Amino acid sequence: MLKIVLVISFLFSGSLNQNKIDLIINHYSKINFLESDFELVTYQSKKEKFRNKGVIQVEKSNFKISIDDVVYVYHDNKFYTISSTNKELTILNIENNEGITDKSILFKINPLSFLKKFRDNNNIVFEETNNRYIIRYILEQEKYNLFFEKNFDLANIEIIYKNSEISNKIFFSKTRNVNTERNIKIDLNDYKDYYVNEL
């Protein structure tokens, strides 16, 4: 009898966890535009090596990230790097450079990018503490820990790289969800006096 109770409890707990994950996914899939301040901290052998502050704007799969004096934009399968100091604009066609979406930390800062990973990954572990939800999952080269507030706001992402002493933590603050249509795109007419390099 005890075994049956334990099995039912385990199945019920798994169902509740999946419901919470679905609630998080549904919450973010309804957001048209998201903006957040963030801090990216890189560690090597558990010692802090770099710390950068920035702002991210996300519109569905498109995003714009400002760090220091450099702006990174992903829009319509093109990745733009804009340096106002050097007056340079680099345009990278993602179809010719597909690996960048898996390797670049900039694509991992996008808080909406984990939605597809949640749906495609069967190795998700869900935890709930008094004040947060935690979702953990493992990809081929990385382990992810995502921490959500109880209102589903993403608090931080921890990325641990396999076979490496490097890890990243991304802390989000002042997140603003806007349910009106926005458009993140680059108008090349705004950069007529820049050196443009297209790859």
Secondary structure as GFF3:
##gff-version 3
##sequence-region A 1 199
A	DSSP	alpha_helix	2	29	.	.	.	ID=ss1
A	DSSP	beta_strand	33	44	.	.	.	ID=ss2
A	DSSP	beta_strand	47	59	.	.	.	ID=ss3
A	DSSP	beta_strand	62	67	.	.	.	ID=ss4
A	DSSP	beta_strand	70	75	.	.	.	ID=ss5
A	DSSP	beta_strand	78	83	.	.	.	ID=ss6
A	DSSP	beta_strand	88	93	.	.	.	ID=ss7
A	DSSP	three_ten_helix	94	96	.	.	.	ID=ss8
A	DSSP	alpha_helix	100	103	.	.	.	ID=ss9
A	DSSP	alpha_helix	105	109	.	.	.	ID=ss10
A	DSSP	alpha_helix	114	120	.	.	.	ID=ss11
A	DSSP	beta_strand	125	128	.	.	.	ID=ss12
A	DSSP	beta_strand	132	138	.	.	.	ID=ss13
A	DSSP	beta_strand	142	149	.	.	.	ID=ss14
A	DSSP	beta_strand	154	161	.	.	.	ID=ss15
A	DSSP	beta_strand	166	178	.	.	.	ID=ss16
A	DSSP	three_ten_helix	188	191	.	.	.	ID=ss17
A	DSSP	beta_strand	195	198	.	.	.	ID=ss18
###
